[in-house]
Amino acid sequence: MRSVFLLGFFLLCGFVSSVFSEPFSKEIAEYLQEGKTPRFSDVKKAYRPSEGILLDSKGEVLQTLRLEKKYRRLEWTPSSEVPETLVLSLLAQEDRRFPFHSGVDYYAILGSLKDRIVGNSKRGASTISMQLAGFLLGTKPGTRTYSDKWSQMKAAKRLEEIWTKSEIMEAYWNLVPFKGEYLGLRAASRGIFGVDPSSLAPEEAVLLVALLPNPNVSKAKWISRASHLAKTIGREDLTQEIEITISEYKRPSSVWNTDNYTAYHAAYRIFKKGEGSSDSLETGRVQTTIDPYLQRKSEAAMDRVLSSIQERNVKEAGILVLDNQSGAVLVYLGNSKLSKENYFVDSIHSRRQAGSTLKPFLYSIAFERNLLEPESVLMDEPKDWELVGGSYKPGNYEERYMGPVPARVALASSLNVPAVQVLDWVGVPAFVSKLKELGFQKLQSPEFYGLSLALGTADVTLWELTNAYRTIANNGSYTEATFDSDEASSNRLQSDAKELPGRKQILSQEASKTVREILSSRDNRAPSFGWESNLSTRFYTFAKTGTSQDMRDNWCIGSSGNYTVGVWVGNMSGEPMYDVSGVTGAAPLWKEIMQLLQDYRPSNPLLTQEEKEKKELSLLPTKNVQKGEPRIIYPENGNLFAIDPEIPEENERIRFMVRGSAKDLEWILNGKVIGSSKLAYFDWRPKRGNHLLSVREKNGKLSETVAFQVR
């Protein structure tokens, strides 16, 4: 008798499948083929949605990213989300004796054989347990081989031995192919009716189940089958609703949330590159540290600034915002939607030439080794370095030189020749080594760069740069930036712990403090950028810009008390921009993001206003003026003059004034002697630009230096 049942089964039992031709999990399939039985929890753990779901810091969906193109499978659907109507429909259509059999329904096999003999319509004999076994084994559609059917039967019986009926049913509706690319109940529910299973109307639940035997059925046949199924479960009242639903049916649009690219580049980084916690990645649902409000507002600012400079051939940008204390990524915008060609290219992890953004790290080494102090005088004038392969002659932007300048001005004003001199003293190998410690990867050998490394000829990423500046903000203490909310919380709670895993002291606290003070001073950067540039904020910040060769890349990186913001502006194609520097390209966007952060959650300033003023004063020369030494009393440091168009050019003058000396004086502007006088003043015809003024007695010492600007 048993052989009769088996014969009928092999000949007649059907197998539900529309698209599924691969095992759900190769590991699970191999496990079953070896005669072992996976646990229900093993299957849930191996389940992988075809969509990666990125959550913001508040746990709300920020971005959905499709990871698998062959099929669409969404999050696991637990029993609590499934309507009773759908469960009853599944049992009525697929396996009426599901509660009573132990994996194989011999009565169904006998009934199927009888139908075949008398010529009735064919009836399938595969139980829900057997179908589930087929999904797990990866049995191909239409399989009729004895071996495959026998494997399904044995696997189904083993599943029934250790799984509960509810577990089998739950796994079944999560793995069953419904229609087209939809695998599992949630994908079908969302794709066909535009809702999750918990929101299915009773008639929609019946209609979904009615698709299983033949997903490509006509509308008329679909209505007929669903109506019959509704009557079978005692819901004749649904027949009219079924007809209305199909007659008015339109496929829902935008149900996958993939058109809403709120954080596409972050999602790609986490799901495709694996930069999230392994447990979260396994579920396909990852909570991040990204702040949804800041993400949206930053994107609006990016598009606004890009629109204002598009005529200068600027097409793309990137923004990264990090929390200083925890390293949490608060904003991650890899590109602007205004870029039609390259939006999907992530500028935050693209390698571009660093420009002057590496200079703060170079000077920090020099300060740390006592090779320099902020007041040390560096010469900003054309100079040749004789090297093994020839000579190297760096130049300044617009070929303007300032002569002798304090190191603080050379750094903040981004003067090139002094930077090369500092690198010559520090040594290229030492600089490359320090950059690697700061997290810069894929650097070439020191010989590859030579002294040009002082001007940023290394290719770096915005991610590396921003976190390195965060290290300066954290007094030289380095930790990795992170999307992981748990890791960020741990870093925040242990921010003062010296032995925190992953924390390294890369720069000395004193050198970091010195660099911050220099880069936060308007006076120090005024000679190159003026006092009211886009690097100036109403609250404490320090910042540095950079522009690569041929104006291909603009950078602006800097920190406030709580945040570090990195901005890149340029073209992913490598096309040069037209007359755009770091101050005019990236800095306006950087300043707007900094103001956004300050308005949203004000920084705890690294300095009080009083401390800031004291430190600003401390950056000026502190030598005591001895009796008889000249001291400039006008102009004062930071003065701004405007040329009056009403005054004839030959008559307009600015009077420089000193006190403390009655001897012959030499007046030195921008490193060049412009005149001498026995009087305590000198009348100068103004020229537009940033200027450094000094004075000295003949054969005497150079006085303090005063910076001012003429517009």
C-alpha positions as CSV (number, residue, x, y, z in Angstrom):
1,M,0.0,0.0,0.0
2,R,2.8,2.4,0.9
3,S,4.4,1.9,-2.6
4,V,1.1,2.9,-4.2
5,F,1.2,6.2,-2.3
6,L,4.8,6.8,-3.3
7,L,4.1,6.0,-6.9
8,G,1.2,8.4,-7.0
9,F,3.2,11.0,-5.3
10,F,6.1,10.8,-7.7
11,L,3.8,10.9,-10.7
12,L,1.3,13.5,-9.7
13,C,2.3,15.8,-6.9
14,G,2.8,19.4,-8.0
15,F,5.3,21.9,-6.7
16,V,4.6,25.6,-6.3
17,S,7.2,27.8,-7.8
18,S,7.4,30.7,-10.1
19,V,10.9,32.1,-9.9
20,F,12.8,30.3,-7.3
21,S,15.5,28.1,-8.7
22,E,18.3,28.5,-6.2
23,P,18.6,27.3,-2.6
24,F,17.5,29.9,0.0
25,S,20.9,29.3,1.6
26,K,23.7,27.0,0.4
27,E,24.7,26.2,3.9
28,I,21.2,25.3,4.9
29,A,20.8,23.2,1.7
30,E,24.0,21.3,2.3
31,Y,23.0,20.7,5.9
32,L,19.7,19.2,4.8
33,Q,21.3,17.1,2.1
34,E,23.6,15.6,4.7
35,G,20.5,14.3,6.5
36,K,20.7,16.9,9.3
37,T,17.9,19.3,10.3
38,P,18.5,23.0,10.8
39,R,16.6,24.8,13.5
40,F,14.0,27.4,12.9
41,S,16.4,30.0,14.3
42,D,19.1,28.9,11.9
43,V,16.8,29.6,8.9
44,K,15.9,33.1,10.3
45,K,19.5,33.9,10.8
46,A,20.4,32.9,7.3
47,Y,17.5,34.9,5.8
48,R,18.8,37.9,3.8
49,P,16.5,40.6,2.5
50,S,17.2,41.8,-1.0
51,E,16.9,45.3,0.3
52,G,19.2,46.9,2.9
53,I,17.3,49.2,5.2
54,L,19.2,52.1,6.7
55,L,17.8,53.7,9.9
56,D,18.7,57.1,11.2
57,S,19.8,57.9,14.7
58,K,16.1,57.9,15.8
59,G,15.4,54.5,14.4
60,E,13.3,55.7,11.4
61,V,13.9,54.5,7.8
62,L,16.4,56.8,6.2
63,Q,17.3,54.9,3.0
64,T,16.5,51.6,1.3
65,L,19.0,50.1,-1.0
66,R,18.4,47.1,-3.3
67,L,21.2,44.6,-2.9
68,E,20.0,41.6,-5.0
69,K,18.8,42.2,-8.6
70,K,17.5,38.7,-9.4
71,Y,14.6,38.8,-6.9
72,R,13.0,41.0,-4.3
73,R,12.8,39.7,-0.7
74,L,12.0,42.1,2.2
75,E,12.3,41.8,5.9
76,W,11.2,38.6,7.7
77,T,7.4,38.7,8.4
78,P,6.6,37.2,11.9
79,S,3.2,35.6,12.6
80,S,2.0,38.6,14.5
81,E,1.9,40.6,11.3
82,V,-0.1,38.2,9.2
83,P,-3.9,38.5,9.0
84,E,-5.9,35.4,10.0
85,T,-7.7,35.5,6.6
86,L,-4.3,34.9,4.8
87,V,-3.4,32.0,7.1
88,L,-6.8,30.3,6.6
89,S,-6.5,30.8,2.8
90,L,-3.1,29.2,2.7
91,L,-4.3,26.2,4.6
92,A,-7.5,25.8,2.5
93,Q,-5.6,26.0,-0.8
94,E,-2.2,24.5,-0.1
95,D,-2.5,22.0,2.7
96,R,-5.9,21.3,4.3
97,R,-4.6,18.6,6.6
98,F,-1.5,20.6,7.6
99,P,-2.3,20.4,11.4
100,F,-2.6,16.6,11.3
101,H,0.1,15.2,9.1
102,S,3.8,14.8,9.9
103,G,5.2,16.3,6.7
104,V,3.8,14.0,4.0
105,D,0.0,13.8,3.4
106,Y,-0.6,10.3,2.0
107,Y,-4.4,11.1,1.6
108,A,-3.5,14.0,-0.7
109,I,-1.3,11.7,-2.7
110,L,-4.1,9.1,-3.0
111,G,-6.6,11.8,-4.0
112,S,-4.3,13.2,-6.6
113,L,-3.8,9.7,-8.1
114,K,-7.6,9.2,-8.2
115,D,-8.1,12.5,-10.0
116,R,-5.7,11.5,-12.6
117,I,-7.3,8.1,-13.2
118,V,-10.9,9.5,-13.5
119,G,-9.8,12.5,-15.6
120,N,-10.6,15.3,-13.2
121,S,-8.4,18.4,-12.8
122,K,-5.0,17.7,-11.4
123,R,-4.5,18.2,-7.7
124,G,-1.1,18.9,-6.2
125,A,0.0,16.7,-3.2
126,S,2.9,18.7,-1.9
127,T,2.3,19.7,1.7
128,I,3.4,23.1,3.1
129,S,6.2,21.2,4.9
130,M,7.4,19.6,1.6
131,Q,7.2,22.9,-0.2
132,L,9.3,24.5,2.5
133,A,11.8,21.7,2.3
134,G,12.0,22.4,-1.5
135,F,12.7,26.1,-0.9
136,L,15.5,25.2,1.6
137,L,17.0,22.5,-0.7
138,G,16.7,24.8,-3.8
139,T,14.7,22.3,-5.9
140,K,14.2,23.6,-9.4
141,P,10.7,24.4,-10.7
142,G,9.0,21.4,-12.4
143,T,11.3,18.9,-10.8
144,R,10.0,15.3,-11.1
145,T,13.0,13.2,-10.3
146,Y,12.6,10.5,-7.7
147,S,15.7,11.7,-6.0
148,D,14.6,15.3,-5.5
149,K,11.1,14.3,-4.4
150,W,12.4,11.7,-2.0
151,S,14.8,14.3,-0.5
152,Q,11.9,16.7,-0.1
153,M,9.8,14.1,1.7
154,K,12.6,13.1,4.1
155,A,13.5,16.7,4.8
156,A,9.8,17.6,5.4
157,K,9.5,14.8,7.9
158,R,12.6,15.9,9.8
159,L,11.4,19.5,9.9
160,E,8.2,18.3,11.4
161,E,10.0,16.4,14.1
162,I,11.8,19.4,15.6
163,W,9.9,22.5,14.4
164,T,6.4,23.5,15.5
165,K,3.6,23.9,13.0
166,S,3.6,27.7,13.5
167,E,7.3,27.8,12.8
168,I,6.9,25.8,9.6
169,M,4.1,28.1,8.4
170,E,6.0,31.3,9.2
171,A,9.1,30.1,7.3
172,Y,6.8,29.0,4.4
173,W,5.2,32.4,3.8
174,N,8.6,34.1,4.1
175,L,10.2,31.9,1.4
176,V,7.4,31.1,-1.0
177,P,7.6,32.7,-4.5
178,F,4.4,34.7,-5.2
179,K,4.6,36.5,-8.5
180,G,7.4,37.7,-10.8
181,E,10.4,38.8,-8.7
182,Y,8.5,38.7,-5.3
183,L,9.8,36.2,-2.8
184,G,8.0,36.0,0.4
185,L,4.8,37.5,1.7
186,R,6.1,41.0,2.5
187,A,7.6,41.5,-1.0
188,A,4.4,40.3,-2.6
189,S,2.2,42.4,-0.3
190,R,4.2,45.5,-0.9
191,G,4.7,45.0,-4.6
192,I,1.2,44.0,-5.5
193,F,-0.9,46.0,-3.1
194,G,1.5,48.6,-1.8
195,V,1.2,47.7,1.9
196,D,2.9,45.6,4.4
197,P,1.2,42.3,5.4
198,S,-0.3,43.7,8.6
199,S,-2.2,46.3,6.5
200,L,-3.7,43.8,4.0
201,A,-7.5,44.0,3.6
202,P,-9.2,40.6,3.9
203,E,-10.0,40.5,0.1
204,E,-6.3,41.4,-0.6
205,A,-5.1,38.6,1.6
206,V,-7.2,36.1,-0.3
207,L,-6.2,37.5,-3.7
208,L,-2.5,37.1,-2.8
209,V,-2.9,33.4,-1.9
210,A,-5.0,32.8,-5.0
211,L,-1.9,33.8,-7.1
212,L,0.3,31.0,-5.8
213,P,-0.8,28.1,-8.1
214,N,-0.4,30.3,-11.2
215,P,1.1,33.8,-10.8
216,N,0.5,34.8,-14.4
217,V,-3.2,34.0,-14.4
218,S,-5.7,36.4,-16.2
219,K,-7.7,38.9,-14.1
220,A,-10.9,36.9,-14.7
221,K,-9.3,33.6,-13.6
222,W,-7.7,35.4,-10.6
223,I,-11.2,36.7,-9.5
224,S,-12.7,33.3,-10.0
225,R,-10.0,31.5,-8.0
226,A,-10.0,34.1,-5.2
227,S,-13.8,34.0,-4.9
228,H,-13.8,30.2,-4.7
229,L,-11.1,30.4,-2.0
230,A,-13.1,33.0,-0.1
231,K,-16.2,30.7,0.0
232,T,-14.0,27.8,1.1
233,I,-12.9,29.7,4.2
234,G,-16.5,30.8,4.9
235,R,-16.0,34.4,3.7
236,E,-18.6,34.6,0.8
237,D,-19.0,38.3,1.8
238,L,-15.6,39.0,0.2
239,T,-16.5,38.0,-3.3
240,Q,-17.9,41.5,-4.3
241,E,-14.8,43.2,-2.7
242,I,-12.6,40.9,-4.7
243,E,-14.2,41.8,-8.0
244,I,-14.0,45.6,-7.2
245,T,-10.4,45.3,-6.1
246,I,-9.3,43.6,-9.4
247,S,-11.5,45.8,-11.6
248,E,-9.9,48.9,-10.1
249,Y,-6.5,47.4,-9.7
250,K,-3.4,49.5,-10.5
251,R,0.1,48.5,-9.7
252,P,1.4,50.7,-6.9
253,S,4.3,53.0,-7.6
254,S,7.3,54.0,-5.5
255,V,6.6,51.3,-2.8
256,W,10.3,50.4,-2.4
257,N,11.6,53.8,-1.2
258,T,14.5,53.5,-3.6
259,D,13.7,56.8,-5.4
260,N,14.1,58.7,-2.2
261,Y,17.8,59.0,-2.0
262,T,18.2,60.6,1.4
263,A,21.4,58.7,2.3
264,Y,22.2,56.6,-0.7
265,H,26.0,56.8,-0.4
266,A,25.9,55.9,3.3
267,A,23.7,52.9,2.6
268,Y,26.0,51.7,-0.2
269,R,29.0,52.1,2.1
270,I,27.4,50.1,4.9
271,F,25.6,47.4,2.9
272,K,28.0,47.0,0.0
273,K,31.3,47.7,1.8
274,G,30.3,46.2,5.1
275,E,30.9,49.2,7.3
276,G,28.3,48.4,9.9
277,S,28.0,46.0,12.8
278,S,28.0,42.4,11.6
279,D,24.8,41.6,13.6
280,S,22.9,44.4,11.9
281,L,24.1,43.6,8.5
282,E,22.8,40.0,8.8
283,T,19.3,41.3,9.4
284,G,19.5,43.8,6.5
285,R,18.4,46.5,8.9
286,V,21.1,48.8,10.3
287,Q,20.7,51.7,12.7
288,T,23.2,54.5,12.1
289,T,24.3,57.7,13.8
290,I,23.1,59.9,11.0
291,D,20.9,62.7,12.1
292,P,17.9,63.0,9.7
293,Y,17.4,66.7,10.2
294,L,21.0,67.6,9.7
295,Q,21.2,65.3,6.7
296,R,18.2,67.0,4.9
297,K,19.3,70.5,5.8
298,S,22.9,69.8,4.7
299,E,21.7,68.4,1.4
300,A,19.6,71.6,0.8
301,A,22.7,73.8,1.6
302,M,24.8,71.7,-0.8
303,D,22.4,72.1,-3.7
304,R,22.0,75.9,-3.0
305,V,25.8,76.6,-2.9
306,L,26.4,74.4,-6.0
307,S,23.7,76.2,-7.9
308,S,25.4,79.5,-7.2
309,I,28.8,78.4,-8.6
310,Q,27.7,76.0,-11.4
311,E,28.6,78.6,-14.1
312,R,32.2,78.1,-12.9
313,N,32.0,74.5,-14.0
314,V,31.4,73.1,-10.6
315,K,29.2,70.0,-10.7
316,E,29.7,67.9,-7.5
317,A,30.3,68.2,-3.8
318,G,30.5,66.0,-0.7
319,I,29.8,66.7,3.0
320,L,30.9,64.8,6.1
321,V,30.0,65.8,9.6
322,L,31.5,64.0,12.6
323,D,30.8,64.4,16.3
324,N,34.2,65.2,17.9
325,Q,33.8,63.3,21.1
326,S,32.3,60.0,19.8
327,G,33.3,60.0,16.1
328,A,29.7,59.5,15.1
329,V,28.8,60.3,11.5
330,L,26.0,62.9,11.7
331,V,25.9,63.8,8.0
332,Y,27.1,61.7,5.1
333,L,26.4,63.2,1.6
334,G,28.6,61.6,-1.0
335,N,27.3,63.8,-3.9
336,S,24.5,66.2,-5.0
337,K,21.5,65.1,-7.0
338,L,22.2,68.1,-9.2
339,S,24.9,65.9,-10.7
340,K,23.2,64.1,-13.5
341,E,26.2,62.1,-14.5
342,N,28.0,61.2,-11.3
343,Y,25.5,61.3,-8.5
344,F,26.1,57.6,-7.6
345,V,29.8,58.2,-7.2
346,D,30.7,58.7,-3.6
347,S,33.0,61.8,-3.3
348,I,33.7,61.1,0.4
349,H,35.7,58.0,-0.3
350,S,37.1,59.1,-3.7
351,R,40.8,59.8,-3.7
352,R,41.6,63.4,-4.7
353,Q,44.7,65.6,-4.4
354,A,44.8,67.1,-0.9
355,G,46.2,70.6,-1.7
356,S,47.0,72.7,1.3
357,T,44.8,70.7,3.7
358,L,47.8,68.6,4.9
359,K,49.8,71.7,6.1
360,P,48.4,71.7,9.7
361,F,49.8,68.2,10.2
362,L,53.2,69.2,8.9
363,Y,53.4,72.2,11.2
364,S,52.2,70.2,14.1
365,I,55.2,67.9,13.7
366,A,57.5,70.9,13.6
367,F,55.9,72.4,16.7
368,E,56.1,69.1,18.5
369,R,59.8,68.7,17.7
370,N,60.5,72.3,18.7
371,L,61.7,73.0,15.1
372,L,59.3,76.0,15.1
373,E,57.3,78.2,17.3
374,P,54.3,80.3,16.2
375,E,56.5,83.4,16.2
376,S,59.4,81.9,14.3
377,V,60.1,83.9,11.2
378,L,59.9,82.0,7.9
379,M,60.9,83.5,4.5
380,D,58.1,83.7,1.9
381,E,60.1,84.4,-1.2
382,P,61.0,82.4,-4.4
383,K,63.5,79.7,-3.6
384,D,65.1,76.7,-5.4
385,W,65.7,73.4,-3.6
386,E,68.5,71.4,-5.3
387,L,67.5,67.8,-5.4
388,V,69.1,64.6,-6.8
389,G,66.8,64.6,-9.8
390,G,67.0,68.4,-10.4
391,S,65.7,71.5,-8.7
392,Y,62.3,72.2,-7.1
393,K,60.9,75.7,-7.1
394,P,57.5,76.0,-5.5
395,G,55.4,79.1,-5.9
396,N,52.5,80.8,-4.1
397,Y,49.0,81.3,-5.4
398,E,49.0,84.2,-7.8
399,E,52.8,84.5,-7.4
400,R,52.5,86.9,-4.5
401,Y,55.2,86.7,-1.7
402,M,55.2,88.4,1.7
403,G,58.9,88.1,2.7
404,P,59.6,87.4,6.3
405,V,56.5,86.1,8.1
406,P,55.7,84.4,11.5
407,A,55.1,80.7,11.2
408,R,51.5,81.3,12.5
409,V,50.8,83.6,9.5
410,A,52.5,81.2,7.1
411,L,50.3,78.3,8.1
412,A,47.0,80.2,8.4
413,S,47.6,82.1,5.2
414,S,48.6,78.9,3.5
415,L,51.9,80.2,2.1
416,N,53.6,77.5,0.0
417,V,57.3,78.3,0.2
418,P,57.5,78.4,4.0
419,A,55.6,75.0,4.0
420,V,58.2,73.4,1.8
421,Q,60.9,74.8,4.1
422,V,59.2,73.2,7.1
423,L,58.9,69.9,5.3
424,D,62.6,70.1,4.4
425,W,63.4,70.4,8.2
426,V,60.9,67.7,9.3
427,G,61.8,65.2,6.5
428,V,59.4,63.6,4.0
429,P,59.6,60.1,5.5
430,A,58.6,61.4,9.0
431,F,55.7,63.3,7.4
432,V,54.5,60.3,5.5
433,S,54.7,58.2,8.6
434,K,52.7,60.6,10.6
435,L,50.0,60.9,7.9
436,K,49.7,57.1,8.0
437,E,49.2,57.2,11.8
438,L,46.5,59.8,11.3
439,G,44.5,57.3,9.1
440,F,45.6,58.3,5.6
441,Q,45.8,55.1,3.6
442,K,47.3,54.1,0.2
443,L,50.1,56.7,0.5
444,Q,53.1,56.3,-1.8
445,S,56.7,56.1,-0.7
446,P,58.4,59.3,0.5
447,E,60.6,59.3,-2.6
448,F,57.4,59.4,-4.8
449,Y,56.3,62.7,-3.3
450,G,59.5,64.5,-2.3
451,L,59.1,68.1,-1.1
452,S,55.9,68.5,-3.1
453,L,54.1,66.7,-0.4
454,A,54.1,70.0,1.6
455,L,51.7,71.3,-1.0
456,G,49.4,68.3,-0.8
457,T,50.3,66.2,-3.8
458,A,49.1,63.0,-2.0
459,D,45.7,61.6,-3.0
460,V,43.4,61.4,0.1
461,T,39.7,61.0,0.8
462,L,37.3,63.4,2.6
463,W,36.7,60.7,5.1
464,E,40.4,60.5,6.0
465,L,40.9,64.3,6.1
466,T,37.8,65.0,8.2
467,N,38.7,62.5,10.9
468,A,42.3,63.7,10.9
469,Y,41.1,67.2,11.7
470,R,38.9,65.7,14.3
471,T,42.1,64.4,15.8
472,I,43.4,67.9,16.1
473,A,40.2,69.0,17.7
474,N,40.6,66.1,20.3
475,N,44.0,67.3,21.4
476,G,45.8,64.8,19.1
477,S,43.8,61.7,20.3
478,Y,42.8,59.5,17.3
479,T,39.8,57.1,17.1
480,E,38.0,55.9,14.0
481,A,34.9,57.6,12.8
482,T,31.9,55.4,12.9
483,F,28.3,54.8,11.7
484,D,27.6,52.4,14.5
485,S,25.4,54.0,17.2
486,D,26.6,51.5,19.9
487,E,30.3,52.2,19.2
488,A,29.7,56.0,19.2
489,S,27.9,55.8,22.5
490,S,30.8,53.8,24.0
491,N,33.3,56.3,22.7
492,R,31.3,59.2,24.2
493,L,30.9,57.5,27.6
494,Q,34.7,56.8,27.7
495,S,35.9,60.0,26.1
496,D,38.3,60.7,28.9
497,A,39.6,57.1,29.2
498,K,43.3,57.1,28.2
499,E,43.3,53.3,27.4
500,L,40.1,53.2,25.3
501,P,40.5,50.4,22.7
502,G,41.4,51.9,19.3
503,R,42.4,55.3,20.8
504,K,45.9,56.5,19.9
505,Q,47.8,59.7,20.8
506,I,49.1,60.7,17.4
507,L,49.8,64.4,17.9
508,S,50.9,66.0,21.2
509,Q,48.3,68.0,23.1
510,E,50.4,71.1,23.0
511,A,51.0,70.9,19.2
512,S,47.3,70.3,18.5
513,K,46.4,73.3,20.7
514,T,48.9,75.5,18.9
515,V,47.6,74.5,15.5
516,R,44.0,75.1,16.6
517,E,44.9,78.6,17.9
518,I,46.7,79.5,14.7
519,L,43.9,78.3,12.4
520,S,41.2,80.0,14.5
521,S,42.8,83.5,14.2
522,R,41.4,85.9,11.7
523,D,44.6,87.9,12.0
524,N,46.8,85.0,11.0
525,R,44.9,84.3,7.8
526,A,44.0,87.9,6.9
527,P,47.1,88.5,4.7
528,S,45.8,85.8,2.3
529,F,42.1,85.6,2.9
530,G,41.0,88.9,4.6
531,W,39.3,89.3,7.9
532,E,35.8,88.6,6.7
533,S,36.3,85.5,4.6
534,N,34.1,82.4,4.7
535,L,36.5,80.9,7.2
536,S,35.3,83.4,9.8
537,T,32.4,82.5,12.1
538,R,30.6,84.2,14.9
539,F,31.6,81.4,17.2
540,Y,34.8,79.4,17.8
541,T,36.0,77.4,14.9
542,F,39.3,76.6,13.3
543,A,39.6,75.7,9.6
544,K,41.8,75.2,6.6
545,T,41.2,75.2,2.9
546,G,42.9,73.5,0.0
547,T,42.9,73.6,-3.7
548,S,44.6,71.0,-5.9
549,Q,46.6,71.6,-9.0
550,D,44.7,73.1,-11.9
551,M,41.7,73.9,-9.7
552,R,40.4,70.3,-9.9
553,D,39.5,70.0,-6.2
554,N,38.4,72.4,-3.4
555,W,38.5,71.4,0.2
556,C,37.5,73.1,3.5
557,I,37.9,71.2,6.7
558,G,37.5,72.5,10.2
559,S,36.0,72.1,13.7
560,S,34.0,73.8,16.3
561,G,33.8,72.7,19.9
562,N,31.6,69.8,19.2
563,Y,31.8,69.0,15.5
564,T,34.2,68.5,12.6
565,V,33.0,69.3,9.1
566,G,34.6,68.3,5.9
567,V,33.6,69.7,2.5
568,W,34.8,68.8,-1.0
569,V,33.7,70.7,-4.1
570,G,34.8,69.9,-7.7
571,N,34.1,67.5,-10.6
572,M,34.3,63.7,-10.3
573,S,35.4,63.7,-14.0
574,G,38.6,65.6,-13.0
575,E,37.6,68.7,-15.1
576,P,39.1,71.9,-13.7
577,M,36.9,74.6,-12.2
578,Y,37.0,78.2,-13.4
579,D,38.5,80.6,-10.9
580,V,37.3,78.7,-7.8
581,S,39.5,78.4,-4.7
582,G,38.9,76.7,-1.4
583,V,37.7,80.0,0.1
584,T,35.2,80.7,-2.7
585,G,34.2,77.1,-3.5
586,A,34.1,74.8,-0.5
587,A,34.4,77.3,2.3
588,P,30.9,78.9,1.8
589,L,29.3,75.5,2.1
590,W,31.5,74.7,5.1
591,K,30.5,77.9,6.9
592,E,26.8,77.3,6.2
593,I,27.0,73.7,7.6
594,M,28.8,75.0,10.7
595,Q,26.1,77.6,11.3
596,L,23.5,75.0,10.8
597,L,25.2,72.9,13.5
598,Q,25.5,75.8,15.8
599,D,21.8,76.7,15.5
600,Y,20.7,73.1,15.9
601,R,22.8,72.2,18.9
602,P,25.3,74.9,20.0
603,S,28.9,73.7,20.6
604,N,30.4,73.8,23.9
605,P,33.2,76.2,23.0
606,L,36.8,75.0,23.4
607,L,37.4,78.5,24.7
608,T,35.3,81.1,26.6
609,Q,35.1,84.4,24.9
610,E,37.5,85.9,27.4
611,E,39.9,83.0,26.9
612,K,39.7,83.4,23.2
613,E,40.5,87.1,23.4
614,K,43.5,86.3,25.6
615,K,44.7,83.6,23.2
616,E,44.3,85.9,20.2
617,L,46.5,88.4,22.0
618,S,49.0,85.7,22.9
619,L,49.5,85.1,19.2
620,L,50.9,88.6,18.8
621,P,54.6,89.1,19.7
622,T,55.1,89.3,23.4
623,K,58.5,90.9,23.6
624,N,58.7,93.9,25.9
625,V,59.3,97.1,24.0
626,Q,62.4,98.7,25.5
627,K,62.9,102.4,25.6
628,G,64.1,103.6,22.3
629,E,62.6,100.7,20.3
630,P,60.0,101.5,17.6
631,R,56.4,100.3,18.1
632,I,53.7,100.6,15.5
633,I,50.7,102.4,16.9
634,Y,48.9,102.8,13.6
635,P,47.5,100.9,11.8
636,E,46.5,98.4,14.4
637,N,46.4,94.7,13.8
638,G,43.3,93.8,11.8
639,N,42.5,97.3,10.5
640,L,40.5,97.4,7.3
641,F,40.8,100.4,4.9
642,A,38.7,101.2,1.8
643,I,40.0,103.3,-1.0
644,D,37.8,106.4,-1.5
645,P,36.9,106.9,-5.2
646,E,36.2,110.6,-4.5
647,I,39.9,111.2,-3.6
648,P,42.3,111.4,-6.6
649,E,44.6,108.4,-6.4
650,E,47.8,110.5,-6.2
651,N,46.5,112.3,-3.2
652,E,45.2,109.4,-1.1
653,R,47.5,108.3,1.7
654,I,47.5,106.1,4.9
655,R,49.8,107.4,7.6
656,F,51.8,104.8,9.4
657,M,52.8,105.9,12.9
658,V,55.3,104.6,15.6
659,R,56.4,105.6,19.0
660,G,59.4,104.7,21.1
661,S,62.2,105.9,18.8
662,A,63.5,109.1,17.3
663,K,66.2,107.6,15.1
664,D,66.2,106.9,11.4
665,L,63.5,104.3,10.6
666,E,63.0,101.9,7.8
667,W,59.4,101.0,6.9
668,I,59.0,97.4,5.6
669,L,55.8,96.4,3.8
670,N,55.3,92.8,2.8
671,G,59.0,92.1,3.3
672,K,60.3,95.0,1.2
673,V,61.7,98.3,2.4
674,I,59.3,101.0,1.0
675,G,61.0,104.1,2.6
676,S,62.9,105.6,5.4
677,S,62.2,108.5,7.7
678,K,63.6,110.4,10.7
679,L,60.0,111.1,11.7
680,A,57.7,108.9,13.7
681,Y,55.3,108.5,10.7
682,F,55.3,107.6,7.1
683,D,52.6,108.4,4.5
684,W,51.9,105.5,2.1
685,R,49.8,105.4,-1.0
686,P,47.3,102.6,-0.4
687,K,47.1,99.5,-2.7
688,R,44.3,97.0,-2.5
689,G,45.3,93.7,-0.9
690,N,46.4,92.1,2.4
691,H,49.5,93.7,3.9
692,L,52.1,93.0,6.6
693,L,53.8,96.1,8.0
694,S,57.0,96.2,10.1
695,V,59.5,98.9,11.1
696,R,63.0,99.0,12.3
697,E,65.8,101.4,13.2
698,K,68.6,101.3,10.8
699,N,70.8,98.3,11.7
700,G,68.4,97.5,14.4
701,K,65.9,94.8,15.2
702,L,62.7,94.3,13.2
703,S,59.6,95.5,15.1
704,E,56.4,93.7,15.7
705,T,54.4,92.9,12.5
706,V,51.0,94.4,11.9
707,A,48.5,92.9,9.4
708,F,45.9,95.1,7.7
709,Q,43.8,95.0,4.5
710,V,42.9,97.6,1.9
711,R,39.8,97.2,-0.3
